[in-house]
Amino acid sequence: VNGILLVCQKVKHLDTPINLGSNNPIKIKNLVKKIHKLANSKSVLSIGAIKYRPNEIWQMQAENKFVTQTLGWKQSVSFDEGLNKSIKWYKIFENRYEEQIK
């Protein structure tokens, strides 16, 4: 949240995406498995069950050079801690939005 607030305070005109993150790549498969585990999901993952598309994205990385070098932002929450907080928030509020999702 501190990164979002910093960007809102310091950046007047956005003409490019601004990434806030650890700058460490993570494979999509590993991200899915991590979320599945942290959420204590009982569902069965079927990674690879569908044929991969030629332009499939295999990993993601939040390239944060702008916020770290220009704005002086530093990551203060680890990736796992942020995922845990996001999952907890979702579980608290999921019923509030359930009807809107349907």
Buried (B, 14 or more C-beta within 10 A) or exposed (E): EEBEEBBEEEBEEEEEEBBBBBBEEBEEEEBEEBEBEBBEEEEEEEEEEEEEEEEEEEEEEBEBEBBBEEBEBEBEBEBEEBBBEEBEEEEEEEEEEEEEEE
